[in-house]
């Protein structure tokens, strides 16, 4: 079964090339059912790191086909990158590339906007039963997902957005809002794939994966003004590590996430080691309104999404770019 998504600029429907789709399907069907110990080993930290090393650090494949072959296959535009083309001699360097984001991913001058944290495929959801975007305990079990009861209470009934980074994407995450970090912590877990087949095969897979949680207070001077925002970076298969590296400009002089740090919307925040992974933004109830075009695309019936088949109703991803607006501060008082 194909998996399709919508391009935001044109509204075109495209087929996604799911990397290692047959392998992932086999792993999450026969291997999981018939060899559960092997399945657990593959999605463990050690197994995921080994797969990442074999795919991104061993240079045999690059010697045979050359870096340009991989770059062409992934559709990477090296003119966007900080380093010269000659730098990209290994898969890891290609996947961990840096871009001139202020030029090639411009951000609108809108103080009330929430921006995409990544080049990714996005959809929105809600934990509020009265919302048309309501969905519960499918992609994650909310009470477990944030890992701390205080934040589960803060965001109960709120809205969320999921951003799925495919292997071809730029793997830096950027800050979606401006504000002060009031909490940061990491939660140990597995490394389940975020291929759509894997997602719909596992029960609440994102609650089981290793993840980093950053809670940002935006109701501060210079902040975006949409309450508390949780940004959850979820590791996936072949992601060895989530590297926190906030930079106030460019990429240099990066800093760790620590309480009290003011982070500015649109700036680099962290780096995923190669593979596929995803970000989840969680908002307090009634504090943001998602962009109408993204919501309209999400409910399109002419798109063959595996998530739609799983949920029994249209649930379609839109391809978005890092630093572009995906929501605005709600005009309705919370």
Secondary structure, DSSP 8 states (H G I E B T S, - for coil): ---EEEETTT--EEE---TTHHHHHHIIIIIHHH-HHHHHHHTSHHHHHHHHHHHHT--HHHHHH-HHHHHHHHT--GGGBSS-GGG--SHHHHHT--B-HHHHS---S-TTEEE-SSSEEEEEEES-TTSTTB--SSS--HHHHS--HHHHHHHTT-EEEEEEE-TTS--EEE-SS-EEEEEEEEE--B----SHHHHHHSTTGGGTB-EEEEEEE-SSTTS--S-EEEEEEE--TT---EEE-B-SSSSSS-B---TT-EE-TTSEEEEE-SS-EEEEEEE-TTSEEE-HHHHHHHT-SSS--HHHHHHTS----EEE-TTSEEEEE-SS--
